[in-house]
């Protein structure tokens, strides 16, 4: 189940205001995975929130948003 947060941002790539999206964090799923993998998943969780935490242009997929 994918969930997204959405907002309006200016994309430098598209040179216009676009709908920006970022994945909403499914904390319950991550918590279950941490229990299931005896804590190893906590590393993935931390890595994912850094890597995928940013806003992305829903048009071109770029991250040059203001
Ligand atoms: Zn764009």
PDB file of the backbone (N, CA, C, O) and the ligand in Angstrom, with CONECT records:
HET     ZN  A 101       1
ATOM      1  N   UNK A   1       0.845  -1.193   0.000  1.00  0.00           N
ATOM      2  CA  UNK A   1       0.000   0.000   0.000  1.00  0.00           C
ATOM      3  C   UNK A   1       0.882   1.245   0.000  1.00  0.00           C
ATOM      4  O   UNK A   1       1.621   1.497   0.951  1.00  0.00           O
ATOM      5  N   UNK A   2       0.793   2.010  -1.070  1.00  0.00           N
ATOM      6  CA  UNK A   2       1.620   3.211  -1.186  1.00  0.00           C
ATOM      7  C   UNK A   2       0.851   4.426  -0.703  1.00  0.00           C
ATOM      8  O   UNK A   2      -0.313   4.622  -1.052  1.00  0.00           O
ATOM      9  N   UNK A   3       1.507   5.227   0.091  1.00  0.00           N
ATOM     10  CA  UNK A   3       0.900   6.484   0.512  1.00  0.00           C
ATOM     11  C   UNK A   3       1.866   7.620   0.220  1.00  0.00           C
ATOM     12  O   UNK A   3       3.080   7.476   0.369  1.00  0.00           O
ATOM     13  N   UNK A   4       1.312   8.746  -0.197  1.00  0.00           N
ATOM     14  CA  UNK A   4       2.140   9.886  -0.558  1.00  0.00           C
ATOM     15  C   UNK A   4       1.678  11.141   0.149  1.00  0.00           C
ATOM     16  O   UNK A   4       0.491  11.336   0.408  1.00  0.00           O
ATOM     17  N   UNK A   5       2.655  11.991   0.455  1.00  0.00           N
ATOM     18  CA  UNK A   5       2.337  13.347   0.848  1.00  0.00           C
ATOM     19  C   UNK A   5       2.498  14.208  -0.384  1.00  0.00           C
ATOM     20  O   UNK A   5       3.387  13.945  -1.194  1.00  0.00           O
ATOM     21  N   UNK A   6       1.677  15.222  -0.558  1.00  0.00           N
ATOM     22  CA  UNK A   6       1.742  16.055  -1.755  1.00  0.00           C
ATOM     23  C   UNK A   6       1.776  17.526  -1.379  1.00  0.00           C
ATOM     24  O   UNK A   6       1.195  17.946  -0.378  1.00  0.00           O
ATOM     25  N   UNK A   7       2.476  18.302  -2.210  1.00  0.00           N
ATOM     26  CA  UNK A   7       2.516  19.744  -2.017  1.00  0.00           C
ATOM     27  C   UNK A   7       2.869  20.415  -3.329  1.00  0.00           C
ATOM     28  O   UNK A   7       3.286  19.742  -4.272  1.00  0.00           O
ATOM     29  N   UNK A   8       2.712  21.726  -3.407  1.00  0.00           N
ATOM     30  CA  UNK A   8       3.083  22.491  -4.588  1.00  0.00           C
ATOM     31  C   UNK A   8       4.498  23.015  -4.427  1.00  0.00           C
ATOM     32  O   UNK A   8       4.825  23.639  -3.418  1.00  0.00           O
ATOM     33  N   UNK A   9       5.362  22.756  -5.451  1.00  0.00           N
ATOM     34  CA  UNK A   9       6.712  23.297  -5.424  1.00  0.00           C
ATOM     35  C   UNK A   9       7.098  23.741  -6.819  1.00  0.00           C
ATOM     36  O   UNK A   9       6.473  23.349  -7.805  1.00  0.00           O
ATOM     37  N   UNK A  10       8.157  24.580  -6.895  1.00  0.00           N
ATOM     38  CA  UNK A  10       8.669  25.000  -8.184  1.00  0.00           C
ATOM     39  C   UNK A  10       9.785  24.059  -8.598  1.00  0.00           C
ATOM     40  O   UNK A  10      10.763  23.885  -7.872  1.00  0.00           O
ATOM     41  N   UNK A  11       9.632  23.441  -9.791  1.00  0.00           N
ATOM     42  CA  UNK A  11      10.634  22.505 -10.296  1.00  0.00           C
ATOM     43  C   UNK A  11      11.577  23.236 -11.250  1.00  0.00           C
ATOM     44  O   UNK A  11      11.125  23.848 -12.219  1.00  0.00           O
ATOM     45  N   UNK A  12      12.885  23.179 -10.984  1.00  0.00           N
ATOM     46  CA  UNK A  12      13.881  23.838 -11.842  1.00  0.00           C
ATOM     47  C   UNK A  12      13.979  23.147 -13.192  1.00  0.00           C
ATOM     48  O   UNK A  12      14.338  23.780 -14.185  1.00  0.00           O
ATOM     49  N   UNK A  13      13.671  21.887 -13.243  1.00  0.00           N
ATOM     50  CA  UNK A  13      13.706  21.113 -14.480  1.00  0.00           C
ATOM     51  C   UNK A  13      12.574  21.509 -15.417  1.00  0.00           C
ATOM     52  O   UNK A  13      12.795  21.801 -16.592  1.00  0.00           O
ATOM     53  N   UNK A  14      11.369  21.515 -14.883  1.00  0.00           N
ATOM     54  CA  UNK A  14      10.178  21.814 -15.684  1.00  0.00           C
ATOM     55  C   UNK A  14       9.960  23.316 -15.824  1.00  0.00           C
ATOM     56  O   UNK A  14       9.167  23.749 -16.661  1.00  0.00           O
ATOM     57  N   UNK A  15      10.657  24.117 -15.012  1.00  0.00           N
ATOM     58  CA  UNK A  15      10.499  25.569 -15.021  1.00  0.00           C
ATOM     59  C   UNK A  15       9.058  25.992 -14.760  1.00  0.00           C
ATOM     60  O   UNK A  15       8.559  26.941 -15.366  1.00  0.00           O
ATOM     61  N   UNK A  16       8.412  25.296 -13.874  1.00  0.00           N
ATOM     62  CA  UNK A  16       7.061  25.682 -13.486  1.00  0.00           C
ATOM     63  C   UNK A  16       6.696  25.038 -12.155  1.00  0.00           C
ATOM     64  O   UNK A  16       7.396  24.163 -11.645  1.00  0.00           O
ATOM     65  N   UNK A  17       5.586  25.500 -11.617  1.00  0.00           N
ATOM     66  CA  UNK A  17       5.106  24.895 -10.384  1.00  0.00           C
ATOM     67  C   UNK A  17       4.485  23.539 -10.685  1.00  0.00           C
ATOM     68  O   UNK A  17       3.704  23.384 -11.624  1.00  0.00           O
ATOM     69  N   UNK A  18       4.844  22.587  -9.883  1.00  0.00           N
ATOM     70  CA  UNK A  18       4.378  21.224 -10.104  1.00  0.00           C
ATOM     71  C   UNK A  18       3.875  20.641  -8.795  1.00  0.00           C
ATOM     72  O   UNK A  18       4.067  21.206  -7.718  1.00  0.00           O
ATOM     73  N   UNK A  19       3.235  19.510  -8.921  1.00  0.00           N
ATOM     74  CA  UNK A  19       2.839  18.757  -7.748  1.00  0.00           C
ATOM     75  C   UNK A  19       4.025  17.921  -7.296  1.00  0.00           C
ATOM     76  O   UNK A  19       4.498  17.055  -8.033  1.00  0.00           O
ATOM     77  N   UNK A  20       4.501  18.175  -6.096  1.00  0.00           N
ATOM     78  CA  UNK A  20       5.642  17.425  -5.561  1.00  0.00           C
ATOM     79  C   UNK A  20       5.120  16.335  -4.640  1.00  0.00           C
ATOM     80  O   UNK A  20       4.152  16.527  -3.904  1.00  0.00           O
ATOM     81  N   UNK A  21       5.773  15.206  -4.698  1.00  0.00           N
ATOM     82  CA  UNK A  21       5.346  14.073  -3.872  1.00  0.00           C
ATOM     83  C   UNK A  21       6.520  13.499  -3.107  1.00  0.00           C
ATOM     84  O   UNK A  21       7.658  13.538  -3.575  1.00  0.00           O
ATOM     85  N   UNK A  22       6.249  12.983  -1.962  1.00  0.00           N
ATOM     86  CA  UNK A  22       7.236  12.163  -1.269  1.00  0.00           C
ATOM     87  C   UNK A  22       6.495  11.007  -0.609  1.00  0.00           C
ATOM     88  O   UNK A  22       5.348  11.148  -0.187  1.00  0.00           O
ATOM     89  N   UNK A  23       7.161   9.876  -0.527  1.00  0.00           N
ATOM     90  CA  UNK A  23       6.503   8.718   0.062  1.00  0.00           C
ATOM     91  C   UNK A  23       6.246   8.926   1.531  1.00  0.00           C
ATOM     92  O   UNK A  23       7.128   9.368   2.268  1.00  0.00           O
ATOM     93  N   UNK A  24       5.047   8.612   1.957  1.00  0.00           N
ATOM     94  CA  UNK A  24       4.742   8.644   3.380  1.00  0.00           C
ATOM     95  C   UNK A  24       5.333   7.405   4.019  1.00  0.00           C
ATOM     96  O   UNK A  24       5.275   6.320   3.440  1.00  0.00           O
ATOM     97  N   UNK A  25       5.890   7.549   5.183  1.00  0.00           N
ATOM     98  CA  UNK A  25       6.548   6.415   5.822  1.00  0.00           C
ATOM     99  C   UNK A  25       5.522   5.523   6.501  1.00  0.00           C
ATOM    100  O   UNK A  25       4.722   5.978   7.319  1.00  0.00           O
ATOM    101  N   UNK A  26       5.560   4.256   6.148  1.00  0.00           N
ATOM    102  CA  UNK A  26       4.688   3.279   6.774  1.00  0.00           C
ATOM    103  C   UNK A  26       5.391   2.701   7.997  1.00  0.00           C
ATOM    104  O   UNK A  26       6.066   1.676   7.910  1.00  0.00           O
ATOM    105  N   UNK A  27       5.226   3.366   9.133  1.00  0.00           N
ATOM    106  CA  UNK A  27       5.989   3.003  10.326  1.00  0.00           C
ATOM    107  C   UNK A  27       5.613   1.635  10.872  1.00  0.00           C
ATOM    108  O   UNK A  27       6.462   0.919  11.402  1.00  0.00           O
ATOM    109  N   UNK A  28       4.352   1.276  10.746  1.00  0.00           N
ATOM    110  CA  UNK A  28       3.909  -0.022  11.282  1.00  0.00           C
ATOM    111  C   UNK A  28       4.561  -1.166  10.524  1.00  0.00           C
ATOM    112  O   UNK A  28       5.012  -2.146  11.118  1.00  0.00           O
ATOM    113  N   UNK A  29       4.605  -1.028   9.182  1.00  0.00           N
ATOM    114  CA  UNK A  29       5.257  -2.049   8.358  1.00  0.00           C
ATOM    115  C   UNK A  29       6.729  -2.174   8.730  1.00  0.00           C
ATOM    116  O   UNK A  29       7.244  -3.283   8.875  1.00  0.00           O
ATOM    117  N   UNK A  30       7.413  -1.028   8.886  1.00  0.00           N
ATOM    118  CA  UNK A  30       8.832  -1.039   9.235  1.00  0.00           C
ATOM    119  C   UNK A  30       9.061  -1.673  10.610  1.00  0.00           C
ATOM    120  O   UNK A  30      10.008  -2.432  10.815  1.00  0.00           O
ATOM    121  N   UNK A  31       8.175  -1.342  11.531  1.00  0.00           N
ATOM    122  CA  UNK A  31       8.299  -1.898  12.884  1.00  0.00           C
ATOM    123  C   UNK A  31       8.179  -3.421  12.866  1.00  0.00           C
ATOM    124  O   UNK A  31       8.921  -4.120  13.555  1.00  0.00           O
ATOM    125  N   UNK A  32       7.242  -3.920  12.077  1.00  0.00           N
ATOM    126  CA  UNK A  32       7.079  -5.373  11.943  1.00  0.00           C
ATOM    127  C   UNK A  32       8.325  -5.999  11.324  1.00  0.00           C
ATOM    128  O   UNK A  32       8.755  -7.073  11.745  1.00  0.00           O
ATOM    129  N   UNK A  33       8.906  -5.330  10.325  1.00  0.00           N
ATOM    130  CA  UNK A  33      10.090  -5.848   9.661  1.00  0.00           C
ATOM    131  C   UNK A  33      11.292  -5.877  10.611  1.00  0.00           C
ATOM    132  O   UNK A  33      12.113  -6.794  10.558  1.00  0.00           O
ATOM    133  N   UNK A  34      11.387  -4.859  11.484  1.00  0.00           N
ATOM    134  CA  UNK A  34      12.471  -4.828  12.478  1.00  0.00           C
ATOM    135  C   UNK A  34      12.365  -6.033  13.409  1.00  0.00           C
ATOM    136  O   UNK A  34      13.366  -6.685  13.707  1.00  0.00           O
ATOM    137  N   UNK A  35      11.147  -6.325  13.867  1.00  0.00           N
ATOM    138  CA  UNK A  35      10.927  -7.479  14.746  1.00  0.00           C
ATOM    139  C   UNK A  35      11.239  -8.775  14.013  1.00  0.00           C
ATOM    140  O   UNK A  35      11.853  -9.689  14.563  1.00  0.00           O
ATOM    141  N   UNK A  36      10.799  -8.831  12.747  1.00  0.00           N
ATOM    142  CA  UNK A  36      10.933 -10.045  11.939  1.00  0.00           C
ATOM    143  C   UNK A  36      12.396 -10.350  11.621  1.00  0.00           C
ATOM    144  O   UNK A  36      12.787 -11.516  11.555  1.00  0.00           O
ATOM    145  N   UNK A  37      13.211  -9.300  11.422  1.00  0.00           N
ATOM    146  CA  UNK A  37      14.619  -9.491  11.052  1.00  0.00           C
ATOM    147  C   UNK A  37      15.556  -9.306  12.242  1.00  0.00           C
ATOM    148  O   UNK A  37      16.761  -9.134  12.060  1.00  0.00           O
ATOM    149  N   UNK A  38      15.011  -9.338  13.462  1.00  0.00           N
ATOM    150  CA  UNK A  38      15.803  -9.186  14.689  1.00  0.00           C
ATOM    151  C   UNK A  38      16.617  -7.885  14.707  1.00  0.00           C
ATOM    152  O   UNK A  38      17.748  -7.863  15.194  1.00  0.00           O
ATOM    153  N   UNK A  39      16.047  -6.823  14.184  1.00  0.00           N
ATOM    154  CA  UNK A  39      16.682  -5.506  14.283  1.00  0.00           C
ATOM    155  C   UNK A  39      17.479  -5.092  13.069  1.00  0.00           C
ATOM    156  O   UNK A  39      17.830  -3.920  12.934  1.00  0.00           O
ATOM    157  N   UNK A  40      17.780  -6.048  12.160  1.00  0.00           N
ATOM    158  CA  UNK A  40      18.580  -5.697  10.975  1.00  0.00           C
ATOM    159  C   UNK A  40      17.861  -4.658  10.116  1.00  0.00           C
ATOM    160  O   UNK A  40      18.488  -3.792   9.507  1.00  0.00           O
ATOM    161  N   UNK A  41      16.524  -4.763  10.081  1.00  0.00           N
ATOM    162  CA  UNK A  41      15.741  -3.864   9.235  1.00  0.00           C
ATOM    163  C   UNK A  41      15.850  -2.400   9.664  1.00  0.00           C
ATOM    164  O   UNK A  41      15.578  -1.494   8.877  1.00  0.00           O
ATOM    165  N   UNK A  42      16.253  -2.178  10.923  1.00  0.00           N
ATOM    166  CA  UNK A  42      16.390  -0.799  11.412  1.00  0.00           C
ATOM    167  C   UNK A  42      17.377  -0.014  10.549  1.00  0.00           C
ATOM    168  O   UNK A  42      17.218   1.190  10.348  1.00  0.00           O
ATOM    169  N   UNK A  43      18.404  -0.710  10.038  1.00  0.00           N
ATOM    170  CA  UNK A  43      19.383  -0.068   9.158  1.00  0.00           C
ATOM    171  C   UNK A  43      18.742   0.338   7.832  1.00  0.00           C
ATOM    172  O   UNK A  43      18.969   1.438   7.328  1.00  0.00           O
ATOM    173  N   UNK A  44      17.943  -0.564   7.280  1.00  0.00           N
ATOM    174  CA  UNK A  44      17.225  -0.277   6.036  1.00  0.00           C
ATOM    175  C   UNK A  44      16.268   0.896   6.236  1.00  0.00           C
ATOM    176  O   UNK A  44      16.176   1.795   5.399  1.00  0.00           O
ATOM    177  N   UNK A  45      15.573   0.866   7.342  1.00  0.00           N
ATOM    178  CA  UNK A  45      14.605   1.892   7.716  1.00  0.00           C
ATOM    179  C   UNK A  45      15.282   3.267   7.739  1.00  0.00           C
ATOM    180  O   UNK A  45      14.800   4.233   7.147  1.00  0.00           O
ATOM    181  N   UNK A  46      16.442   3.319   8.459  1.00  0.00           N
ATOM    182  CA  UNK A  46      17.190   4.569   8.563  1.00  0.00           C
ATOM    183  C   UNK A  46      17.680   5.011   7.180  1.00  0.00           C
ATOM    184  O   UNK A  46      17.577   6.184   6.824  1.00  0.00           O
ATOM    185  N   UNK A  47      18.215   4.054   6.401  1.00  0.00           N
ATOM    186  CA  UNK A  47      18.707   4.376   5.066  1.00  0.00           C
ATOM    187  C   UNK A  47      17.602   4.861   4.158  1.00  0.00           C
ATOM    188  O   UNK A  47      17.798   5.790   3.375  1.00  0.00           O
ATOM    189  N   UNK A  48      16.438   4.237   4.258  1.00  0.00           N
ATOM    190  CA  UNK A  48      15.329   4.597   3.387  1.00  0.00           C
ATOM    191  C   UNK A  48      14.786   5.979   3.696  1.00  0.00           C
ATOM    192  O   UNK A  48      14.429   6.727   2.786  1.00  0.00           O
ATOM    193  N   UNK A  49      14.723   6.320   4.967  1.00  0.00           N
ATOM    194  CA  UNK A  49      14.161   7.618   5.311  1.00  0.00           C
ATOM    195  C   UNK A  49      15.086   8.746   4.870  1.00  0.00           C
ATOM    196  O   UNK A  49      14.636   9.865   4.624  1.00  0.00           O
ATOM    197  N   UNK A  50      16.407   8.443   4.770  1.00  0.00           N
ATOM    198  CA  UNK A  50      17.340   9.445   4.257  1.00  0.00           C
ATOM    199  C   UNK A  50      17.227   9.530   2.734  1.00  0.00           C
ATOM    200  O   UNK A  50      17.140  10.618   2.165  1.00  0.00           O
ATOM    201  N   UNK A  51      17.231   8.362   2.083  1.00  0.00           N
ATOM    202  CA  UNK A  51      17.287   8.297   0.630  1.00  0.00           C
ATOM    203  C   UNK A  51      15.992   8.739  -0.036  1.00  0.00           C
ATOM    204  O   UNK A  51      16.025   9.441  -1.046  1.00  0.00           O
ATOM    205  N   UNK A  52      14.853   8.336   0.517  1.00  0.00           N
ATOM    206  CA  UNK A  52      13.581   8.593  -0.141  1.00  0.00           C
ATOM    207  C   UNK A  52      12.762   9.660   0.573  1.00  0.00           C
ATOM    208  O   UNK A  52      11.581   9.850   0.282  1.00  0.00           O
ATOM    209  N   UNK A  53      13.399  10.349   1.504  1.00  0.00           N
ATOM    210  CA  UNK A  53      12.646  11.308   2.301  1.00  0.00           C
ATOM    211  C   UNK A  53      12.348  12.614   1.591  1.00  0.00           C
ATOM    212  O   UNK A  53      11.493  13.384   2.029  1.00  0.00           O
ATOM    213  N   UNK A  54      13.076  12.875   0.458  1.00  0.00           N
ATOM    214  CA  UNK A  54      12.949  14.174  -0.187  1.00  0.00           C
ATOM    215  C   UNK A  54      11.753  14.289  -1.105  1.00  0.00           C
ATOM    216  O   UNK A  54      11.151  13.290  -1.499  1.00  0.00           O
ATOM    217  N   UNK A  55      11.416  15.533  -1.443  1.00  0.00           N
ATOM    218  CA  UNK A  55      10.329  15.797  -2.378  1.00  0.00           C
ATOM    219  C   UNK A  55      10.791  15.508  -3.802  1.00  0.00           C
ATOM    220  O   UNK A  55      11.941  15.757  -4.163  1.00  0.00           O
ATOM    221  N   UNK A  56       9.872  14.978  -4.598  1.00  0.00           N
ATOM    222  CA  UNK A  56      10.148  14.710  -6.003  1.00  0.00           C
ATOM    223  C   UNK A  56       9.049  15.301  -6.862  1.00  0.00           C
ATOM    224  O   UNK A  56       7.870  15.278  -6.507  1.00  0.00           O
ATOM    225  N   UNK A  57       9.479  15.846  -8.035  1.00  0.00           N
ATOM    226  CA  UNK A  57       8.520  16.372  -8.999  1.00  0.00           C
ATOM    227  C   UNK A  57       7.696  15.217  -9.546  1.00  0.00           C
ATOM    228  O   UNK A  57       8.248  14.212  -9.994  1.00  0.00           O
ATOM    229  N   UNK A  58       6.371  15.359  -9.510  1.00  0.00           N
ATOM    230  CA  UNK A  58       5.508  14.272  -9.993  1.00  0.00           C
ATOM    231  C   UNK A  58       5.496  14.222 -11.523  1.00  0.00           C
ATOM    232  O   UNK A  58       4.961  13.289 -12.122  1.00  0.00           O
ATOM    233  N   UNK A  59       6.101  15.254 -12.147  1.00  0.00           N
ATOM    234  CA  UNK A  59       6.128  15.365 -13.613  1.00  0.00           C
ATOM    235  C   UNK A  59       7.362  14.696 -14.204  1.00  0.00           C
ATOM    236  O   UNK A  59       7.253  13.779 -15.018  1.00  0.00           O
ATOM    237  N   UNK A  60       8.553  15.168 -13.780  1.00  0.00           N
ATOM    238  CA  UNK A  60       9.798  14.670 -14.364  1.00  0.00           C
ATOM    239  C   UNK A  60      10.551  13.764 -13.388  1.00  0.00           C
ATOM    240  O   UNK A  60      11.529  13.124 -13.776  1.00  0.00           O
ATOM    241  N   UNK A  61      10.121  13.700 -12.153  1.00  0.00           N
ATOM    242  CA  UNK A  61      10.788  12.866 -11.169  1.00  0.00           C
ATOM    243  C   UNK A  61      12.029  13.512 -10.576  1.00  0.00           C
ATOM    244  O   UNK A  61      12.734  12.897  -9.776  1.00  0.00           O
ATOM    245  N   UNK A  62      12.297  14.752 -10.969  1.00  0.00           N
ATOM    246  CA  UNK A  62      13.488  15.458 -10.495  1.00  0.00           C
ATOM    247  C   UNK A  62      13.367  15.887  -9.046  1.00  0.00           C
ATOM    248  O   UNK A  62      12.279  15.944  -8.474  1.00  0.00           O
ATOM    249  N   UNK A  63      14.516  16.184  -8.476  1.00  0.00           N
ATOM    250  CA  UNK A  63      14.540  16.583  -7.065  1.00  0.00           C
ATOM    251  C   UNK A  63      14.948  18.044  -6.900  1.00  0.00           C
ATOM    252  O   UNK A  63      15.125  18.511  -5.775  1.00  0.00           O
ATOM    253  N   UNK A  64      15.103  18.783  -8.028  1.00  0.00           N
ATOM    254  CA  UNK A  64      15.462  20.208  -7.955  1.00  0.00           C
ATOM    255  C   UNK A  64      14.218  21.041  -7.697  1.00  0.00           C
ATOM    256  O   UNK A  64      13.726  21.745  -8.580  1.00  0.00           O
ATOM    257  N   UNK A  65      13.725  20.949  -6.482  1.00  0.00           N
ATOM    258  CA  UNK A  65      12.487  21.639  -6.144  1.00  0.00           C
ATOM    259  C   UNK A  65      12.762  22.758  -5.150  1.00  0.00           C
ATOM    260  O   UNK A  65      13.611  22.641  -4.267  1.00  0.00           O
ATOM    261  N   UNK A  66      12.012  23.856  -5.320  1.00  0.00           N
ATOM    262  CA  UNK A  66      12.129  24.971  -4.399  1.00  0.00           C
ATOM    263  C   UNK A  66      10.791  25.244  -3.756  1.00  0.00           C
ATOM    264  O   UNK A  66      10.674  26.156  -2.937  1.00  0.00           O
TER     265      UNK A  66
HETATM  266 ZN    ZN A 101       9.902  18.577 -12.879  1.00  0.00          ZN
END
